[in-house]
Amino acid sequence: MNNIHVRTKVNGDEVDFLCDPRETLLDCLRDKLHLTGSKEGCGTGDCGACSVVLEGRLVCACLVLGVEVEGQTVDTVEGIAQGQDLHPLQEKFIKYAALQCGICTPGILMATKNLLERNPNPTETEVRYWLAGNLCRCTGYDKIIRAIMDTAADMREAG
Amino acid sequence: MALDNAKSNGFKFVGTRPDRPDGVDKVTGRAKFGADMTAPGMLHGAILRSPHAHARINKIDTSAAEAMKGVKAVVTRKDFATDVHFESGLNGETWNVLENVMAGEKVLYDGHALAAVAATSALIARDAIKLVRVDYDLLDHVTDVDKAMEKDAPVIREGAADKSVPDGFHPNVVRYHESGHGDVDEGFSKADLVIEDSFKTEATHQGYIEPHACLGSLGNDGKGDLWCTTQGHWYAQKMCAALLNLETSQLRVTASEIGGGFGGKTTVFIEPVALALSRKANKPVKIVMSRSEVFRSTGPTSSTSMDVKIGMKKDGTITAASGVFRLQGGAFPGAPAEFTAMCAFAPYALENVRQIGYDVMANRPKQAAYRAPGSPMAAFAVESVIDDLCKALGLDPIEVRLKNASHKGTKASFGPRFEDIGLIETLEAAKAHDHYSTPLKDGQGRGISCGFWFNHGGETAVSLALSEDGTAQISVGTPDIGGSRASMALMAAEELGIPYEHIRCTIADTATLGYNEISHGSRVTYASGLATIKAAKDVVHKLCKRAAQKWDIPEDAVKWEDGCAVPSGANAGDFDPLPLHKITANMGATGGPIVGHFEATPEGAGVSFATHIVDAEVDHATGKTKIVRYTVVQDAGKAIHPTYVEGQYQGGAAQGIGWALNEEYIYGDDGRLQNAGFLDYRIPLASDLPMIDTVIVEVANPGHPYGVRGVGETSICPPLAAIANAVSAAAGIRMKQLPMSPPRIVAALKSLKDG
């Protein structure tokens, strides 16, 4: 056992865990910190179901090693809602039925939230290309794109 | 009759679009999927898989793995039931599943499981599995369906063919289907034009984003618990019990939230292995597949080779049709050759029709159901030929389909007469749709196709219990794979007359309800929906009885209206309406808990049809296809939650786009799968697709109280053909092989240029 002690900040909370140097950030979030909202669909960075934000940057948690997040800030799907209040994207995803099975949803929400923070007024094409790293097999993306465009419009209006 | 008013036909809740009950769980990360469960003392399992397409196993040496620190159990085939016997065809399906779960004397495909390890961490389990030594004798292999039928093809398994197969076929041909009516030769002689052509499709994977995952616990007392991502936990219970020699009732199975299935999670793979490891280690064991394992070892759909011949008169009347459909289903019987054959010509009212299906084995993973198994490929071949006939005779493709369309009373190509069906309505709606009359731009082609699927009923049990505060809880046994909890709650609300929000729908475990067939065959909204309605009616009957007792009038003098018991007429007496919550408030004192039930096998599933319109643009330099517009028109019977019906239509179309343009299993000469990952097996991305327009047609199914037909599967029947017709029009050459990937299109264009 050559486990390494890692101290990091997840969704605003200071946490620490012991991990094998081969374990990914996704393994650590799910198995050490019990944050199972981030999903493993491929383990190779192709499906985006494990999308999290590391130091403000959207990454696949399966492509980051657990030991790499020492002293850094990680945001996951569990941190999107503020207390009892859902984020507008979460509300609209439910309203638009932008999910069927829901396995890709955490990753798509993380990716989209990050997009809207960078670009509050994306075109449909920009949204589609931003989400090209997030696979959804159920919906054909139609309702996802509509939910995002509507949320972006609402958030712009709300300022 | 397109859906224009959700609240038409007197429904109060059905046809509205409320938020799904599990919505918050699924947008916050709270929902628990297969891999999200843990147990105290849990071990992690890993499975050794064959790198060879076909080999005899001489010896498996597990001693080094067993000796590794942290390893708690190793299992091979000898740790599974020994009283499950091989039989021909599908008669030996339990043996087939066992042989697929853990190889016996031979490995039959790249990815075939042959040993498993449980250890204290996933990393140790993965390391330990590499220490298992296997001595193989390599055998010749075959992965192509046509080659697997040839005389000198390697034999996958002698004796696997059942009695349906005529003499003279290779042992890899294991089942045979033939059906039809009339005299096709006479029919072809009456045609003005006969076109005969051959088509091929590659195997595609269901491509659910959630890999198979389970957590099993089994003691030496034969009692166990299993948590798994599955479309059918009663099937998992039955099959695991059979494969491990357990009493079925001693194994309780709970279905996790399921991250997509599309037919691929209708069987077991890792579940019996986790239980076998758990029994040996006496600790809970969790197994989660990698994506590569999902591709190499779980069911893709069949690959096909098909010949179709159709005769048509100058006015568009089809005089005869025949087809031969060869389906490769992996190293086991079960390719849905009969479904392919039976669906092929179902949209058309034909006097002369004949279809033949072959179920063929090859050295590939055991095929599993994929959304309307077998039907999309048949439509690709048949609708391509119809398209060519229309072009050659200068006829409009929708008019020709309308002229020949099956309708109520038509003797179906596969035998029975159709009851109320909505094919003509979908064609009329497609013809009237703005999409069909919008001019195409240069370089674009438009394709049309119809599609057909049977839909299914199946064993179903539901219970509905009322709470003291007047709310209701429904227990259903069909995993919610795309929003079905919402549909169940809507139907219960309709019957009970209480708000949708007052109902909680739970997917019950195997200990809670009687046997429920798998969530397959588009059966959930139909069968669990019917069961929910009947269970609610049972509850209403009991509520009326309590009111009758209270009012001291006969039971039949009380009826249920808008959530209240009321006297059925002026003669029944003068009582104020008694709302549900007032009856439940003291139900303990008036006769006890009020629970409604339904346990039966509904057999009134209504078949369904769809018509799709596609516009495609082909880049002649690169061979890349862009879908520029897509419209789905489909008969839902009755749309309970129209938004989720649209979602099924869009999802089926999107999967069809992937199948038609990019997705395929690619095998090397060594028989190994070369693209076992999402980078090389390319499913459609958001940036690949346009919005997908939908039209919900409603022609009520007489076999359901509200008219529901299944909607999940029919949506993938037309896309392969509709896209092939659009791409062929845009490219100027008939595309006869799927996927129509850029290299294939470039090759086709080159052959056209070279003449």
Interface residues (C-beta under 8 A of the other chain):
Chain A: D20 R22 E23 D27 R30 H34 L35 T36 G37 S38 K39 E40 G41 C42 G43 T44 D46 C47 A49 T76 V77 E78 I80 A81 L86 L89 Q90 F93 I94 K95 Y96 A97 L99 Q100 C101 G102 I103 C104 T105 P106 L109 T125 V127 R128 Y129 L131 A132 N134 L135 C136 R137 C138 T139 G140 Y141 D142 K143 I144 I145 R146
Chain B: R17 D19 R20 D22 G23 V24 D25 K26 V27 T28 G29 R30 A31 K32 F33 A35 D36 T38 S121 A122 L123 Q206 G207 Y208 I209 E210 P211 E257 I258 G259 G260 G261 F262 V288 S290 R291 I481 G482 G483 T643 Y644 E646 G647 Q648 Q650 G651 A653 A654 Q655 G677 F678 L679 I683 P684 L685 A686 S687 L689 M691 I692
